[in-house]
Amino acid sequence: MSEVKQSKVGRVSEPPLAVSTEDIQAQPRRTGHSLADLIISLSAIILSVVSLFVAIQNAWTQREMVSASTWPFVGGWVKIETAKQGVLQFGLSNSGVGPAKVHSFEVVYKGQPVRSARDLMRRCCGLPTDPQKADAILNPRMSSTMVNGVVLRSGEDQTAFAYLPDPANPALGQRFAQALRELQFRSCYCSVLDECWESNNSMTPTRVKSCKEPEQPFDADGP
């Protein structure tokens, strides 16, 4: 009797697909060894976490670069030209690299905010309290510009108030020049990315979530 030789059929590995009555889903090929499968799975998870971390880090770095390239820096300034009886003035400037949206501007004299240039000159310089008399003195020799709610480009100055001293009334100009040296300024402004800061003319403005309306905003042309 002749022996019938049977060929050995190798074991068929698991199919890479999972078939059900609803759909077909790809399945990872398994090695048949639980430890090796565990290591492969953990490696895949670690690689995914690392990739996610790198993506987040790159996004954060790019945002910081954009933020740095649009950073504004707003501060108040005064200009006094007493020797030539020149214009006495004060205002805001943007020394940053990006535009600044100025939401509020305050002028503080001797620790108290002033509501207008006329209010300042009444406190410091003896300007008459009567509106008509005050206007008769100031209107021919002053100019004012609203600085709240404006956008300052990088390197741009905005004069809030300017006064040309009257030779017929030198004392008013002298007192106003002295008052300018005692002024302090507060402002709140935001970048084009809506990142906001409060500044009190220091080199380190305070980061804030949003700008709030001050108790006494400065209106250069106010009463």
Helices and strands as residue ranges (DSSP letters): E 17-19, E 24-26, H 34-69, E 74-79, E 88-94, E 100-109, E 112-114, H 117-125, H 131-138, G 139-141, E 142-144, E 150-152, E 157-163, H 170-180, E 183-190, E 196-199, E 206-208
